[in-house]
Amino acid sequence: MAAVTLTMDNFEAEVLKSSEPVLVDFWAPWCGPCKMLSPLVDQVADSMEGVKIGKVNVDEEEELADKYGIMSIPALKVFKNGEVVKESTGFIPKESIEAMLK
């Protein structure tokens, strides 16, 4: 399934109230490591069943970035039952992204 674009308007419904785990990618269009990580996140979205993938553009959604303490990007957070259960900052390989969701 393709990644969902997350905003303040849909974050609660798509992430906090999701019945399945959600990987949220906090990124920005000017960020080099974000550009390297994004295709890997998309591959995970296409290949893994039972998880949802969402992306937050921190330039457009500053309130969400502040709420979740994003100080450095790319930042990945895995939410289960509305709570952050795993997180990672910086570029990581696809295998590590998949491992976060297991």
N, C-alpha and C positions, 0 to 999 in steps of 0.2 A: 504494500500500500504506500502511496506517495506521502511524503511529509506534509504536515498541516502547518500553515502559517499561523502563528499564535500572536494574539494581541490582548490587550486588557479586556476587550469585549468578549473574547471567546475562551480565555485561559481557564476560568473556573469550570466551564462545561467540558472542555476538551482534555484538561489535565487533572484538575483537583477532584472532579466527580467521575473520572474515567474508571470503568470496571477492570481495565487492563493496565499493565505497567506502561508508563509514558517516558520516553527519552526526549528531553528538551535540549536543543542545541542553541545556545546564546552566541550570536555572531554579529559581524558588521561587514558591509561590502568592501571596506578599505583594508580589512585585516588579511594579511597573507596566509598565516596558518589556518584561518577560517576557510579560505578558498581551497586549501589542501584537504581539510577535514570534511567539508560539505559533501563531496561526491561519495566519500566512504559512508557518511550518515545516510545518504540516499540509497546506497547499496544495501545497507542493513534494513532500511525501511522496506525495500523491495523483497528481501529474502527471508526476513524473520516473521513468523506467524505469532499471533497473540500479543503483540506489542504495538503501541502507537508511537509515531515519531513526530515531533513538532519542532518548529524553528522560530526563534525570537530574534528579530533584528533590533539590537540594543540601541541603535541610533533613533529608531522610530518608536521604540517601547521602553523609554528610559525608566518609567515607573516600575515596570516588571523587573528590569535589570537591578534597580535599587532594592526592590522588595526581596530579591533572592541573593543579594550581596555580591553581584557580579563585579569584580574588580579587574579581571583580566579575561580576555577571550582568545580563542574559543573556550567556552565552558559548557560541559555536558552535565545534566542532572537527570537522574532517574527518579520518577515519582511513582509511589505505590500507595493507593488509598489516600491520596492528597498530601503525602509526606515525601520529602526528599530522602531516599534511602542510599543512594550512591552518587558520587560526583567526581568530575575530573576537569582539570584545567590544562589548556595547551593541546597541541596535536598528539593524538594517539593512533595506533594502527587499528584497522578494521577489527581484528581479532579481540582487541581490548574493548572496543565498543560493544561487540557481541557479548563478551564476558560480563560486562556491566548489567546486561539484561537477563542473565541466567541466574 
